[in-house]
Each structure stands twice: as C-alpha cells, then as structure tokens.
Amino acid sequence: MEPGESLEETAAREAYEETGLTLNCLTFLELFSGPELYLKLKNGDELYSVTAMYFCNDYRGELVSDPTESHEIRFFDIHDLPSLNPTNTIYLSKYLESELLRKR
C-alpha cells in the first residue's frame, strides 16, 4: 500500500501496474493472513503476507506484461489452470468456495 491508499485503491493500482488492466468494480472476498502465508525471499528477507482478495469481472484494457513485475500474463479457463504455488492454491480455493455460495 502507498501512504493514504485504501485496500481497493491498492488492488486496482497493483493490477494496473502488473497487467495493464484498469479495474472498474471490485468485490471484496476475503482477507488472508497467518502462518501458511510465510515467505522467504531470494534476498533472505522473511515475512508473513497479509492479502486482501477481490473479485473483478468489470475491467478495461489489454494485458501487458511488464518484465519487472511478471514473467508472463494471460487468462486461463478456470478448469484448465497451470500448476499453482501453495499460496495461490489457497486463494483459488476461497474463490471457488465463494462462487459456489453465490450460485445457491
């Protein structure tokens, strides 16, 4: 977060910086924290991540990969995803759970 930003503003800014997409409407899904979100970075720094997860299907722009932010970006069918790291698996599980609840 930058000083003075809300979680939603941070999510929209980060999405734009990392993908080139402008997000128009964000729906809050979950706040993640705890021991399963431990990270050790290449430089040796250790941290516990706190992540706010949002859903958005109202966006504009074209996917643009910034090599300082991402190796490659693209959309995938939810049933044909590539291998995910353990943290992203946690996020995806929560998203799928929320989708099931919305459809009830």
QUIQUI-V746051 format. One record per run of one state. SS is the DSSP state (H for helix, E for strand, - for the rest). FROM is the first residue (numbers start at 1). LEN is the number of residues. Records with the same first field share a line. If there is no record, write none. Layout:
BEGIN
SS=FROM-LEN + FROM-LEN
END
This chain:
BEGIN
-=1-6 + 20-2 + 24-3 + 33-2 + 41-5 + 49-2 + 56-3 + 61-25 + 104-1
H=7-13 + 35-3 + 86-18
E=22-2 + 27-6 + 38-3 + 46-3 + 51-5 + 59-2
END
